[in-house]
Amino acid sequence: MTAFTIREVPDDIARRIKVRAAEAGQSLQSYLLSLVTKDATQPTLAEMAARAERYATEDIDIQDVLDAVDAGRAGR
């Protein structure tokens, strides 16, 4: 496994992170690992845009949109 070192963390930020870790019932290491893991596993906006671009089609028109809205409303 890789180890990270973060230098020059402002004291007020370090205190807040330590408090949040304690409130979560986690060690500081465990809490920070969960933050890093969450960040790394969530797609960025750029990744989401690229994914949407791959699935986008150009052969949709306004009537297709209106039909989909009507179908959704009818299903309520």
Distance bins in CASP14 RR format, pairs under 12 A and 6 or more apart:
PFRMAT RR
TARGET T0000
AUTHOR 0000-0000-0000
RMODE 2
METHOD distances of the structure
MODEL  1
1 29 0 0 0 0 0 1 0 0 0 0 0
1 33 0 0 0 0 1 0 0 0 0 0 0
1 36 0 0 0 0 0 1 0 0 0 0 0
2 33 0 0 0 0 0 1 0 0 0 0 0
2 36 0 0 0 0 0 1 0 0 0 0 0
2 40 0 0 0 0 0 1 0 0 0 0 0
3 29 0 0 0 0 1 0 0 0 0 0 0
3 32 0 0 0 0 0 1 0 0 0 0 0
3 33 0 0 0 0 0 1 0 0 0 0 0
3 36 0 0 0 0 0 1 0 0 0 0 0
4 29 0 0 0 0 0 1 0 0 0 0 0
4 32 0 0 0 0 1 0 0 0 0 0 0
4 33 0 0 0 0 1 0 0 0 0 0 0
4 35 0 0 0 0 0 1 0 0 0 0 0
4 36 1 0 0 1 0 0 0 0 0 0 0
4 40 0 0 0 0 0 1 0 0 0 0 0
5 32 0 0 0 0 0 1 0 0 0 0 0
6 13 0 0 0 0 1 0 0 0 0 0 0
6 14 0 0 0 0 1 0 0 0 0 0 0
6 17 0 0 0 0 0 1 0 0 0 0 0
6 28 0 0 0 0 0 1 0 0 0 0 0
6 29 0 0 0 0 0 1 0 0 0 0 0
6 32 0 0 0 0 1 0 0 0 0 0 0
6 35 0 0 0 0 0 1 0 0 0 0 0
6 36 0 0 0 0 0 1 0 0 0 0 0
7 14 0 0 0 0 0 1 0 0 0 0 0
8 14 0 0 0 0 0 1 0 0 0 0 0
9 15 0 0 0 0 1 0 0 0 0 0 0
9 16 0 0 0 0 0 1 0 0 0 0 0
9 17 1 0 0 1 0 0 0 0 0 0 0
9 18 0 0 0 0 0 1 0 0 0 0 0
9 28 0 0 0 0 0 1 0 0 0 0 0
9 32 0 0 0 0 0 1 0 0 0 0 0
10 16 0 0 0 0 1 0 0 0 0 0 0
10 17 0 0 0 0 0 1 0 0 0 0 0
11 17 0 0 0 0 0 1 0 0 0 0 0
11 18 0 0 0 0 0 1 0 0 0 0 0
12 18 0 0 0 0 0 1 0 0 0 0 0
12 19 0 0 0 0 0 1 0 0 0 0 0
13 19 0 0 0 0 0 1 0 0 0 0 0
13 20 0 0 0 0 0 1 0 0 0 0 0
13 32 0 0 0 0 0 1 0 0 0 0 0
14 20 0 0 0 0 0 1 0 0 0 0 0
14 21 0 0 0 0 0 1 0 0 0 0 0
14 28 0 0 0 0 1 0 0 0 0 0 0
14 32 0 0 0 0 0 1 0 0 0 0 0
15 21 0 0 0 0 0 1 0 0 0 0 0
15 22 0 0 0 0 0 1 0 0 0 0 0
15 28 0 0 0 0 0 1 0 0 0 0 0
16 22 0 0 0 0 0 1 0 0 0 0 0
16 23 0 0 0 0 0 1 0 0 0 0 0
16 28 0 0 0 0 0 1 0 0 0 0 0
16 31 0 0 0 0 0 1 0 0 0 0 0
17 23 0 0 0 0 0 1 0 0 0 0 0
17 24 0 0 0 0 0 1 0 0 0 0 0
17 26 0 0 0 0 0 1 0 0 0 0 0
17 27 0 0 0 0 0 1 0 0 0 0 0
17 28 1 0 0 1 0 0 0 0 0 0 0
17 29 0 0 0 0 0 1 0 0 0 0 0
17 30 0 0 0 0 0 1 0 0 0 0 0
17 31 1 0 0 1 0 0 0 0 0 0 0
17 32 1 0 0 1 0 0 0 0 0 0 0
17 34 0 0 0 0 0 1 0 0 0 0 0
17 35 0 0 0 0 1 0 0 0 0 0 0
18 24 0 0 0 0 0 1 0 0 0 0 0
18 25 0 0 0 0 0 1 0 0 0 0 0
18 26 0 0 0 0 0 1 0 0 0 0 0
18 27 0 0 0 0 0 1 0 0 0 0 0
18 28 1 0 1 0 0 0 0 0 0 0 0
18 29 0 0 0 0 0 1 0 0 0 0 0
18 31 0 0 0 0 1 0 0 0 0 0 0
18 32 0 0 0 0 0 1 0 0 0 0 0
19 25 0 0 0 0 0 1 0 0 0 0 0
19 26 0 0 0 0 0 1 0 0 0 0 0
19 28 0 0 0 0 0 1 0 0 0 0 0
19 31 0 0 0 0 0 1 0 0 0 0 0
20 26 0 0 0 0 1 0 0 0 0 0 0
20 27 0 0 0 0 0 1 0 0 0 0 0
20 28 0 0 0 0 1 0 0 0 0 0 0
20 30 0 0 0 0 0 1 0 0 0 0 0
20 31 1 0 0 1 0 0 0 0 0 0 0
20 32 0 0 0 0 1 0 0 0 0 0 0
20 34 0 0 0 0 0 1 0 0 0 0 0
20 35 0 0 0 0 1 0 0 0 0 0 0
21 27 1 0 0 1 0 0 0 0 0 0 0
21 28 1 0 1 0 0 0 0 0 0 0 0
21 29 0 0 0 0 1 0 0 0 0 0 0
21 30 1 0 0 1 0 0 0 0 0 0 0
21 31 1 1 0 0 0 0 0 0 0 0 0
21 32 1 0 0 1 0 0 0 0 0 0 0
21 33 0 0 0 0 0 1 0 0 0 0 0
21 34 0 0 0 0 1 0 0 0 0 0 0
21 35 0 0 0 0 1 0 0 0 0 0 0
22 28 0 0 0 0 1 0 0 0 0 0 0
22 30 0 0 0 0 0 1 0 0 0 0 0
22 31 0 0 0 0 1 0 0 0 0 0 0
23 31 0 0 0 0 1 0 0 0 0 0 0
24 30 0 0 0 0 1 0 0 0 0 0 0
24 31 1 0 1 0 0 0 0 0 0 0 0
24 32 0 0 0 0 0 1 0 0 0 0 0
24 33 0 0 0 0 0 1 0 0 0 0 0
24 34 0 0 0 0 1 0 0 0 0 0 0
24 35 0 0 0 0 0 1 0 0 0 0 0
25 31 0 0 0 0 1 0 0 0 0 0 0
25 34 0 0 0 0 0 1 0 0 0 0 0
26 32 0 0 0 0 1 0 0 0 0 0 0
26 33 0 0 0 0 1 0 0 0 0 0 0
26 34 1 0 0 1 0 0 0 0 0 0 0
26 35 0 0 0 0 0 1 0 0 0 0 0
27 33 0 0 0 0 1 0 0 0 0 0 0
27 34 0 0 0 0 0 1 0 0 0 0 0
28 34 0 0 0 0 0 1 0 0 0 0 0
28 35 0 0 0 0 0 1 0 0 0 0 0
29 35 0 0 0 0 0 1 0 0 0 0 0
29 36 0 0 0 0 0 1 0 0 0 0 0
30 36 0 0 0 0 0 1 0 0 0 0 0
30 37 0 0 0 0 0 1 0 0 0 0 0
31 37 0 0 0 0 0 1 0 0 0 0 0
31 38 0 0 0 0 0 1 0 0 0 0 0
32 38 0 0 0 0 0 1 0 0 0 0 0
32 39 0 0 0 0 0 1 0 0 0 0 0
33 39 0 0 0 0 0 1 0 0 0 0 0
33 40 0 0 0 0 0 1 0 0 0 0 0
34 40 0 0 0 0 0 1 0 0 0 0 0
34 41 0 0 0 0 0 1 0 0 0 0 0
35 41 0 0 0 0 0 1 0 0 0 0 0
35 42 0 0 0 0 0 1 0 0 0 0 0
36 42 0 0 0 0 0 1 0 0 0 0 0
40 47 0 0 0 0 0 1 0 0 0 0 0
41 47 0 0 0 0 0 1 0 0 0 0 0
42 48 0 0 0 0 1 0 0 0 0 0 0
43 49 0 0 0 0 1 0 0 0 0 0 0
43 50 0 0 0 0 1 0 0 0 0 0 0
43 51 1 0 0 1 0 0 0 0 0 0 0
43 52 0 0 0 0 0 1 0 0 0 0 0
44 50 0 0 0 0 1 0 0 0 0 0 0
44 51 0 0 0 0 0 1 0 0 0 0 0
45 51 0 0 0 0 0 1 0 0 0 0 0
45 52 0 0 0 0 0 1 0 0 0 0 0
46 52 0 0 0 0 0 1 0 0 0 0 0
46 53 0 0 0 0 0 1 0 0 0 0 0
47 53 0 0 0 0 0 1 0 0 0 0 0
47 54 0 0 0 0 0 1 0 0 0 0 0
48 54 0 0 0 0 0 1 0 0 0 0 0
48 55 0 0 0 0 0 1 0 0 0 0 0
49 55 0 0 0 0 0 1 0 0 0 0 0
49 56 0 0 0 0 0 1 0 0 0 0 0
50 56 0 0 0 0 0 1 0 0 0 0 0
57 64 0 0 0 0 1 0 0 0 0 0 0
58 64 0 0 0 0 0 1 0 0 0 0 0
60 66 0 0 0 0 0 1 0 0 0 0 0
60 67 0 0 0 0 0 1 0 0 0 0 0
60 68 0 0 0 0 1 0 0 0 0 0 0
61 67 0 0 0 0 1 0 0 0 0 0 0
61 68 0 0 0 0 0 1 0 0 0 0 0
62 68 0 0 0 0 0 1 0 0 0 0 0
62 69 0 0 0 0 0 1 0 0 0 0 0
63 69 0 0 0 0 0 1 0 0 0 0 0
63 70 0 0 0 0 0 1 0 0 0 0 0
64 70 0 0 0 0 0 1 0 0 0 0 0
64 71 0 0 0 0 0 1 0 0 0 0 0
65 71 0 0 0 0 0 1 0 0 0 0 0
65 72 0 0 0 0 0 1 0 0 0 0 0
66 72 0 0 0 0 0 1 0 0 0 0 0
66 73 0 0 0 0 0 1 0 0 0 0 0
67 73 0 0 0 0 0 1 0 0 0 0 0
67 74 0 0 0 0 0 1 0 0 0 0 0
68 74 0 0 0 0 0 1 0 0 0 0 0
68 75 0 0 0 0 0 1 0 0 0 0 0
69 75 0 0 0 0 0 1 0 0 0 0 0
69 76 0 0 0 0 0 1 0 0 0 0 0
70 76 0 0 0 0 0 1 0 0 0 0 0
END
